[in-house]
Amino acid sequence: MPVNIEQYKLIQNSLSQKNVQLIAVSKTKPNEDIIELYELGQRDFGENYVQELVDKAASLAGDIRWHFIGHLQTNKVKFIAPFVYLIHGVDSEKLLVEINKQGQKNNRVIPCLLQVHIATEETKFGFDAISLLELIQSGRLLNYPNVIIKGLMGMASFSEDQTLLSKEFTQLNELFQKSKSILNYNDFDTLSMGMSSDYELAIEKGSNMVRIGSLLFGARNYTKS
């Protein structure tokens, strides 16, 4: 399926009016599809396979802002640390330690989001509310000068139950607001929640960054993974 240009323009126009940032999820998609959106002005693209991200970053325009949106293993951080724009899925303090270490090696402060587990599925990663607030209140984030925590990210349950999704998004927004008040710095400004199937509800509940793939690029081919 070709890139849905009209859908992209409609979504981008709607999001820009609401000051919501669009991450075009290009995982498993060819460079040609990314170039097509790039030529329309899109600069933020999301990938969740490290090797695929490294390959694409090496072969595409240097001003693309690459977002790593998948589950990141500590032994893979070193491959994306030199260039990644934002790591969405920081789901443990162990991973923070490694990102900070690689940031030091690359003389970079690497922007990250803390991932919160809000879904009913056990397969999703992230901090729970208690461990998240404990980390933020502890002051330990100061131990990682080569990491800057920009906000929170969460994925809602894979469900059509709007009441459930609304509850999960509201819960994450409440944690975001509480975390923001504790940290009290301007750079903590990103609440990333909402994907192709639920992004409109997520925005209603406070999201200012959404990750949209299938609406733009069509169904994904997972045989590459």
N, C-alpha and C positions, 0 to 999 in steps of 0.2 A: 504494500500500500504506500503510495506517495505521501509526502508530508502534507498535512491538511492546512494549507496556507490561510484559507478563510477562517477556519476555526482558531488558528493562532492569532490572527488579527483581532478577532472578536474577544478572545480571552485576554490578550494583552491590553486592549483598550479598556476593558472592564476593570482589570486589576490596577492599571495605572491611575484610574479615577479614584480608587480606594487606597492608594499608596501601598499596594501589596506587590512583593517581588515574585516574579515567575522564575522558577528553576525548570528548564526544559530537560526532562529526564531522557537522556540519549543512550542509555545502556543498551547494548546489543545492536545498536543502529549504526549504519555505515557513515563514514565521514561525509558523504555526499548529502545526507539528510541534515547533518549539523550545519554544513556550509549553506544550505538553503535557508535555514532560519537565521544564521549569522548574517547573511546578506540583507535580511529584513531588519537587522538591528539587535537581534538577540545575542547576549554575551554570556549569560549564566547557564551552564549546562551541568547536569548531574550524572555521575557514573557510580556504579557500585562494585566493579571488578577492578582491582588495582592494576593488573597488567594492561587491561583494555584502556584504562585512563591514561597510563603512562604512554602507551602507543599513540593515542589520539592527541595528547598534549604535544608530543614530539612532531606531529605531522600537520597540525592545524594552526590557525592564526594565534600569535603570541598574546593577543589582548583578550582571549577567551578567559572567563573566570570559571575555573573548574571546581565543582563541588563534589566531595566524596560523600555519598549518601548511604552506602551500604555498611555492613558490619565489618569493622576494621580490626584485623589481627595485629598484635603488637609487632610481629616480625615483618610486617609489610609497610609500616609507617615510613621507613627510610626511603622508600621508592617514590612517595608522593610529597614528602616534606619539602623538597626544594621549590615546589611551585603551586601546591594546592591552595585554592582561595579560601575554602571553608570546609572543615570536617564536621559533618552533621551528626555523626553517631558515636559520640564519646560516651560509652556506657559503663565505664569503670575508672577508678582512680589509677589503676595499673596502666591503662591506656594513656591517661594524662601524663604519667611519668615518662612514658616513651616518646610521646609527641613533644614534650618539653625538651627531652634529650636530643631529639632530631632537630628541633628548632634551634638549639644552641649550636649544633654542628653546622647548620646552614645559615647561621646568623640571621634568623627570622623569628618574628613573633607570629605564631600560627593561630589564626582565628578558628574557634571551635564552638559547637553547640553541645550541651549536655543532653543526652537522650534519656527520656523518661518513659518507663513502661506504663502505658495507660490502657492497653487492650486486654481483652479477656483471653486471647491466645497466649499460651506459654512460650510459643516459638519466638516471640518478639523480645528484643533485648532492651536494656535500659535500667536506670536507677528507679527504685520505688520512691514514693514521696518522702518517706522518713530518711532514707540514706541520702537523698538529694539535699534536703534541708540541713542534715547533719554536716555534709561536706561544705555547703555554702556558709553555714554559721561558724564552722570551726576555724576559718581563716587560713586553711591549708592551701587554698588556691594561690596564695601569695608565694608558695613554694615553687610555683611554676611560672617564672618570669618570661619564658619563651612561648607561653600559651596565653591567649586572651579569650575568655569565655564571653561569647556574643549573645547567648540566650539559650533557649531550650528547644528541643525537637521531640515530637512524639508521633506515633502512628496509631490510629484508632483501629478498633476491631474490624475484621473483614466481615461486614454485616450490612444489611439493608435496613436495620432497625434504627430509625432516625433518633429515637429517644435515647438509645444506648450511645450512639455516636455523639449526640449533643452533650450527654453527661460526661463522656471522656474528654471531649474538647474543652468543656467548661472547667473540668478538674485541672487540665494542663494549664489553662490560662490563669487559674487561681494560683497555681504553683509558680508560674512565671512572674506574676505580680508580687507575690510574697518574696521570691528570690531577688527581684529587682529592688525591692525596698530594703532588703538586708545588705545587698552589695553596694547599692547607692552609687553607681557610676554610669555615665551616659552611654558607654559602648555596649552595655547589656540591653539590647534593643530589639532582638530578633526572636519571634515566636513562630517556629516552622512546624506547621501542621496542616494537613490537607493534601490529597492527591486527586487524580482524575475523577474518581467516583464520589468524592465527598468534599472537595475544596470549597464549594460555595457555603456549605454549612460551617466549615472550619473558619472561614473568614467572618461569618456572622458571630462566631464565638471568640474572635480576637486574633486570629492568625494574620501575620503580615508577611509570610513567605510560604508559597505553595510549590509542590513538586508535581509537575504534570508531564506525563509521558504518552500514554496510549491515545489521548485525545488529539495529540499533535502528530505523533509518529505512527499510529496504528498499533496493532497487537505486536508483541515482541517475539523474537525467535530466541528461545532459551537453549537451543542446541549448542550454541557457542560456549556456554558456561560449563 
